């Protein structure tokens, strides 16, 4: 699954309607491609704040292990783990988005 597909499904899980895709605003702290919803930038794969909001909105639990980060929903059987590869923040964000995408996929 591509990053864009993951983000679309994660957005669906929390009721975010993506209106367009593009580059971050000149003054933005974000990197890479971003989704726009109501004029606001959103990309929990690259932004810690977006990822935290996604995890909280979905009631996800976050777990850190020696070699991987995880996000899971205790009720509902959703789990996603990512290897750290020397960047535990990126691994945690990706695990959150993967778990959210699974929830979004179930809502189709």
C-alpha positions in Angstrom: 0.0 0.0 0.0 1.4 3.4 -0.9 1.8 6.2 1.6 -1.0 8.1 0.0 -3.4 5.1 0.3 -2.4 4.7 4.0 -3.1 8.4 4.6 -6.5 8.3 2.8 -7.6 5.3 4.9 -6.3 6.9 8.1 -8.1 10.1 7.3 -11.3 8.1 6.8 -10.9 6.4 10.2 -11.2 9.8 11.9 -13.6 11.5 9.5 -11.1 13.8 7.8 -12.1 14.7 4.2 -9.0 15.2 2.1 -9.7 17.8 -0.5 -6.3 18.0 -2.3 -2.7 16.9 -2.2 0.3 19.1 -2.5 3.5 20.5 -1.1 3.6 22.1 2.3 3.1 25.8 2.6 6.2 27.9 2.4 6.0 28.7 6.1 5.1 25.1 7.1 7.4 22.9 9.3 6.2 19.8 7.4 8.1 17.9 4.9 7.1 15.9 1.8 3.7 15.7 0.3 0.7 16.7 2.5 -3.0 16.2 2.4 -5.2 19.2 2.7 -8.5 19.2 4.6 -10.3 22.5 4.9 -7.1 24.4 4.0 -5.1 22.7 6.8 -2.1 20.5 6.1 -2.1 17.0 7.4 0.5 14.2 7.2 0.8 12.0 10.3 3.6 10.0 8.5 5.9 13.0 8.8 4.4 15.2 11.6 4.5 14.1 15.2 1.6 16.3 16.2 -0.7 14.9 13.4 0.3 11.4 14.4 -0.4 12.0 18.1 -3.8 13.5 17.3 -4.6 10.5 15.2 -3.6 8.1 17.9 -5.6 10.0 20.6 -8.7 10.3 18.3 -8.7 6.6 17.7 -7.8 5.6 21.3 -4.7 3.8 20.1 -2.1 2.4 22.6 1.6 3.0 21.7 4.3 0.5 22.6 8.0 0.8 22.3 10.2 -2.3 22.0 13.9 -2.7 21.6 13.7 -3.0 17.8 10.3 -1.8 16.9 7.5 0.7 17.6 3.9 -0.3 17.7 0.4 1.1 17.7 -2.6 -1.0 18.6 -6.2 -0.8 19.6 -6.9 -3.2 22.4 -10.5 -3.7 21.6 -10.9 -4.4 17.9 -7.8 -6.4 17.2 -5.9 -3.8 15.3 -2.1 -3.9 15.5 0.8 -2.4 13.5 4.5 -2.6 14.2 7.4 -1.0 12.5 11.2 -1.5 12.9 13.0 1.5 14.3 15.8 1.6 11.8 17.5 4.3 14.0 14.4 6.5 13.9 11.9 5.5 16.5 9.8 8.6 15.9 9.3 7.7 12.2 8.6 4.1 13.1 6.0 5.2 15.7 4.3 7.6 13.3 4.1 4.9 10.6 2.7 2.3 13.1 0.0 4.8 14.1 -0.9 5.5 10.5 -0.9 1.8 9.6 -3.2 1.0 12.5 -5.5 3.9 11.6 -5.6 2.8 8.0 -6.7 -0.7 9.1 -9.5 0.9 11.0 -10.4 3.1 8.1 -10.4 0.1 5.8 -12.8 -1.7 8.0 -15.3 1.2 7.7 -15.6 0.9 4.0 
